[in-house]
Amino acid sequence: MPTAILPILVTVAIGFIIETYRRTEVRALSTIVIYVLLPCLIFTSLLTTTATLGHALPLVGVAVLVSFCLWALGKVIARVRGYDTKKESFLLITTIFMNAGNMGMPVVFYAFGDEGLTYAVIWLVVLNALSNTMAVYYASRHLGGRRQAVRTVFSLPCLYAAVVALILHNLRVTFPDYLMNPLELLGKSVIPVAQLLLGIQLAKARSQVREFLGQLVLPNCLRLLVSPAIAFALATLLGLHGLVFKVAILLAAMPTGVNMAVYAAEFDVHPRLTATTVFTSTVASFFTITVLLVMLK
């Protein structure tokens, strides 16, 4: 299973090299991922899933409770350290919200195949709902951004793709191959494209590491070490076992979500520090995730 990280390293490195020698338009690529490829993956995965409600609900519970525990821990740390609103928001968005898309889905897919990917999609749907509300709120609250958070969550197609797929799945609707095949092909293509996008975004943030090095230890430790430990305790408490247990622990160990750098830049919440946290947590995660894969074997 540790070899599951190698294809990701290669693809991310290609994206990194492309950005290093030829400037890339990230916005166009990320728009394709968010509005086309990811909704196709969510739709086809949930439409054809064999996962039972008994497996899905505890997984959803772990995803939500891990986020809540990290939120509570972040609030306590911010209070003890006397952070202002912006610094508290930085800590919360970089520790609560993991990169379950660009990083999490490929790792789970290479390690556990299509069945694991289905569980990763369920986790991703929950995380998207949280990040498009909580993360936007905390990133924009100093600007009065509650309405923006609501508008964002209802403007993205992933939520609708999940709802429609679950309805059709319960109605046992079968799509013809000439519709399902292109949708599945588009959905699966999100894995390499998202990795290329991650490499490009990492290349853009690499120059700022030295400047913020002392401020990166806390959010990186919370994201890469504390989060999977919390997930392990919660998954055990909720009775998860087998593949769904492994997927929950693995996804909780993912680095800071790339979208957090986007939100931080959009709403001016320590944007350079946030981008650097995304970079360093992602680089460090190649080691921590490899170790975790060995432990989960």
C-alpha positions as CSV (number, residue, x, y, z in Angstrom):
1,M,0.0,0.0,0.0
2,P,2.8,2.5,0.5
3,T,3.4,2.3,-3.2
4,A,0.0,4.1,-3.6
5,I,1.8,7.3,-2.9
6,L,4.3,7.0,-5.8
7,P,1.9,7.6,-8.7
8,I,0.7,10.8,-6.9
9,L,4.2,12.0,-6.3
10,V,5.0,11.6,-10.0
11,T,1.9,13.4,-11.2
12,V,2.2,16.2,-8.7
13,A,5.9,16.6,-9.6
14,I,4.9,16.9,-13.3
15,G,2.5,19.7,-12.4
16,F,5.2,21.4,-10.3
17,I,7.7,21.2,-13.1
18,I,5.2,22.6,-15.7
19,E,4.5,25.6,-13.4
20,T,8.2,26.1,-12.8
21,Y,9.1,26.5,-16.5
22,R,5.8,27.6,-18.0
23,R,3.3,29.7,-16.1
24,T,-0.1,28.1,-16.0
25,E,-3.7,29.5,-15.7
26,V,-4.9,27.8,-12.6
27,R,-8.4,29.3,-12.6
28,A,-9.4,27.7,-15.9
29,L,-8.2,24.2,-14.7
30,S,-9.8,24.5,-11.3
31,T,-13.1,25.6,-12.9
32,I,-13.1,22.4,-15.0
33,V,-12.4,20.3,-12.0
34,I,-15.0,21.9,-9.7
35,Y,-17.8,22.3,-12.3
36,V,-17.4,19.3,-14.6
37,L,-15.1,16.5,-13.5
38,L,-15.8,16.4,-9.7
39,P,-19.6,16.5,-10.1
40,C,-19.3,13.6,-12.7
41,L,-17.3,11.5,-10.2
42,I,-19.7,12.2,-7.4
43,F,-22.7,11.4,-9.6
44,T,-21.4,8.2,-11.0
45,S,-19.9,6.9,-7.8
46,L,-23.1,7.5,-5.7
47,L,-25.4,6.2,-8.5
48,T,-23.5,2.9,-8.8
49,T,-22.4,2.5,-5.2
50,T,-22.8,-0.8,-3.3
51,A,-22.1,0.9,0.0
52,T,-24.8,0.5,2.5
53,L,-26.4,3.1,4.7
54,G,-24.9,1.3,7.7
55,H,-21.4,2.0,6.3
56,A,-22.1,5.5,5.0
57,L,-23.7,7.1,8.1
58,P,-20.8,6.2,10.6
59,L,-18.4,7.5,8.0
60,V,-20.3,10.8,7.7
61,G,-20.4,10.9,11.5
62,V,-16.6,10.6,11.7
63,A,-16.1,13.3,9.1
64,V,-18.4,15.7,10.9
65,L,-17.1,15.0,14.4
66,V,-13.4,15.2,13.4
67,S,-14.2,18.7,12.0
68,F,-16.0,19.7,15.2
69,C,-13.2,18.4,17.4
70,L,-10.6,20.3,15.4
71,W,-12.8,23.4,15.5
72,A,-13.1,23.2,19.3
73,L,-9.3,22.6,19.7
74,G,-8.5,25.5,17.4
75,K,-10.8,27.8,19.3
76,V,-9.1,26.9,22.6
77,I,-5.6,27.4,21.2
78,A,-6.6,30.7,19.7
79,R,-8.0,31.9,23.0
80,V,-5.0,30.7,25.0
81,R,-2.5,32.3,22.6
82,G,-4.5,35.5,22.3
83,Y,-5.1,35.4,18.5
84,D,-7.0,38.1,16.8
85,T,-10.0,37.3,14.5
86,K,-7.9,36.9,11.4
87,K,-5.2,34.7,13.1
88,E,-7.9,32.5,14.6
89,S,-9.6,32.2,11.2
90,F,-6.2,31.2,9.7
91,L,-5.7,28.5,12.3
92,L,-9.2,27.1,11.9
93,I,-9.4,26.9,8.1
94,T,-5.9,25.4,7.8
95,T,-6.5,22.6,10.4
96,I,-10.2,21.7,10.0
97,F,-10.4,21.3,6.2
98,M,-8.2,18.6,4.6
99,N,-7.4,18.1,1.0
100,A,-9.8,15.2,0.4
101,G,-10.1,16.0,-3.3
102,N,-6.8,16.6,-5.0
103,M,-4.9,14.4,-2.5
104,G,-7.4,12.2,-0.6
105,M,-9.2,10.6,-3.5
106,P,-6.1,9.6,-5.5
107,V,-4.4,8.1,-2.3
108,V,-7.6,6.1,-1.5
109,F,-8.1,5.0,-5.1
110,Y,-4.5,3.8,-5.5
111,A,-4.5,2.1,-2.1
112,F,-8.0,0.6,-2.0
113,G,-9.5,0.7,-5.6
114,D,-13.0,1.6,-6.7
115,E,-14.7,0.5,-3.5
116,G,-12.4,2.8,-1.4
117,L,-13.0,5.6,-3.8
118,T,-16.8,5.4,-3.2
119,Y,-16.2,6.0,0.5
120,A,-13.8,8.8,-0.3
121,V,-16.6,10.4,-2.4
122,I,-19.0,10.3,0.5
123,W,-16.4,11.9,2.7
124,L,-15.7,14.5,0.1
125,V,-19.4,15.5,-0.3
126,V,-19.6,16.1,3.5
127,L,-16.4,18.0,3.5
128,N,-17.4,20.2,0.6
129,A,-20.6,21.1,2.4
130,L,-18.6,22.0,5.5
131,S,-15.8,23.9,3.7
132,N,-18.2,25.9,1.5
133,T,-20.0,27.1,4.6
134,M,-17.8,27.0,7.6
135,A,-14.5,27.8,5.8
136,V,-16.1,30.7,3.8
137,Y,-17.7,32.0,6.9
138,Y,-14.4,32.0,9.0
139,A,-12.4,33.4,6.0
140,S,-14.9,36.2,5.4
141,R,-16.5,36.9,8.8
142,H,-14.4,40.0,9.4
143,L,-16.0,41.3,6.2
144,G,-19.6,40.2,7.1
145,G,-19.5,37.2,4.8
146,R,-22.3,35.0,6.0
147,R,-24.4,35.6,2.8
148,Q,-21.4,34.8,0.7
149,A,-21.0,31.5,2.4
150,V,-24.6,30.5,1.7
151,R,-24.4,31.7,-1.9
152,T,-21.2,29.7,-2.4
153,V,-22.6,26.4,-1.2
154,F,-25.7,26.6,-3.4
155,S,-23.8,27.7,-6.5
156,L,-21.6,24.6,-6.7
157,P,-22.8,21.6,-8.7
158,C,-21.3,18.9,-6.4
159,L,-24.2,19.2,-4.0
160,Y,-26.8,18.8,-6.7
161,A,-24.9,15.9,-8.3
162,A,-24.9,14.0,-4.9
163,V,-28.6,14.6,-4.3
164,V,-29.7,13.6,-7.7
165,A,-27.5,10.5,-7.7
166,L,-28.8,9.4,-4.3
167,I,-32.4,9.8,-5.4
168,L,-31.9,7.9,-8.7
169,H,-29.9,5.2,-6.8
170,N,-32.8,4.7,-4.4
171,L,-35.3,4.5,-7.3
172,R,-33.0,1.9,-8.9
173,V,-32.7,3.9,-12.2
174,T,-30.2,2.4,-14.6
175,F,-28.5,4.7,-17.1
176,P,-27.6,3.4,-20.6
177,D,-24.0,2.8,-21.3
178,Y,-23.8,5.7,-23.9
179,L,-24.6,8.1,-21.0
180,M,-22.7,6.4,-18.1
181,N,-19.5,5.7,-20.0
182,P,-18.6,9.3,-20.8
183,L,-19.7,10.4,-17.3
184,E,-17.5,7.8,-15.7
185,L,-14.6,8.7,-17.9
186,L,-14.9,12.4,-17.0
187,G,-15.3,11.5,-13.3
188,K,-12.2,9.3,-13.2
189,S,-10.1,11.9,-15.0
190,V,-10.5,14.2,-11.9
191,I,-7.8,12.1,-10.2
192,P,-4.8,12.9,-12.5
193,V,-6.1,16.4,-13.3
194,A,-6.5,17.3,-9.6
195,Q,-2.9,16.0,-8.9
196,L,-1.5,18.2,-11.8
197,L,-3.4,21.1,-10.4
198,L,-2.0,20.5,-6.9
199,G,1.5,20.4,-8.3
200,I,1.0,23.7,-10.1
201,Q,-0.4,25.3,-6.9
202,L,2.5,24.1,-4.8
203,A,5.0,25.5,-7.3
204,K,3.3,28.9,-6.9
205,A,3.7,28.9,-3.1
206,R,7.2,27.4,-2.7
207,S,9.1,30.7,-2.5
208,Q,7.4,31.7,0.8
209,V,8.4,28.8,3.1
210,R,11.4,30.4,4.8
211,E,9.5,33.6,5.7
212,F,6.8,31.8,7.7
213,L,8.7,28.7,8.9
214,G,8.1,29.3,12.6
215,Q,4.4,29.7,12.2
216,L,3.8,26.5,10.3
217,V,4.6,23.9,12.9
218,L,1.3,24.2,14.8
219,P,-1.2,24.0,11.9
220,N,0.8,21.2,10.2
221,C,0.9,19.1,13.4
222,L,-2.8,19.6,14.0
223,R,-3.6,18.7,10.4
224,L,-1.3,15.7,9.8
225,L,-1.0,14.2,13.3
226,V,-3.8,15.2,15.6
227,S,-6.6,14.9,13.0
228,P,-5.9,11.2,12.2
229,A,-5.5,10.4,15.9
230,I,-9.0,12.0,16.5
231,A,-10.4,10.1,13.6
232,F,-9.0,6.8,14.9
233,A,-10.6,7.4,18.3
234,L,-14.0,8.4,16.8
235,A,-14.0,5.5,14.2
236,T,-13.3,3.0,16.9
237,L,-16.0,4.5,19.1
238,L,-18.6,4.5,16.3
239,G,-17.8,0.9,15.4
240,L,-16.2,1.3,12.0
241,H,-14.2,-1.6,10.8
242,G,-12.5,-2.9,7.7
243,L,-12.2,-0.8,4.6
244,V,-14.4,2.1,5.7
245,F,-12.3,2.3,8.9
246,K,-9.1,2.6,7.0
247,V,-10.5,5.2,4.5
248,A,-11.7,7.4,7.4
249,I,-8.3,7.4,9.1
250,L,-6.5,8.0,5.8
251,L,-8.7,10.9,4.7
252,A,-8.4,12.6,8.1
253,A,-4.6,12.6,7.7
254,M,-4.7,14.6,4.4
255,P,-2.9,18.0,4.2
256,T,-4.6,21.3,4.3
257,G,-7.1,21.8,1.5
258,V,-5.9,23.9,-1.5
259,N,-9.2,25.8,-1.5
260,M,-8.2,27.3,1.8
261,A,-5.5,29.3,0.1
262,V,-8.1,30.5,-2.4
263,Y,-10.5,31.6,0.4
264,A,-7.6,33.3,2.3
265,A,-6.6,35.3,-0.8
266,E,-10.2,36.2,-1.6
267,F,-11.0,37.5,1.9
268,D,-7.5,38.6,2.9
269,V,-6.9,36.2,5.8
270,H,-3.1,35.9,5.9
271,P,-3.1,34.7,2.3
272,R,0.6,34.2,1.9
273,L,0.9,32.3,5.3
274,T,-2.1,30.2,4.3
275,A,-0.7,29.3,0.9
276,T,2.6,28.4,2.6
277,T,0.8,26.1,5.1
278,V,-0.9,24.3,2.2
279,F,2.5,23.8,0.6
280,T,4.4,22.6,3.7
281,S,1.6,20.3,4.9
282,T,1.3,18.7,1.4
283,V,5.0,18.1,1.2
284,A,5.2,16.7,4.7
285,S,2.1,14.5,4.1
286,F,4.0,12.4,1.5
287,F,6.0,11.1,4.5
288,T,3.2,11.0,7.1
289,I,0.7,9.3,4.7
290,T,3.3,6.7,3.7
291,V,3.8,5.8,7.3
292,L,0.1,5.7,7.9
293,L,-0.4,3.4,4.9
294,V,2.1,1.0,6.4
295,M,0.3,1.1,9.8
296,L,-3.1,0.5,8.1
297,K,-1.9,-2.5,6.0
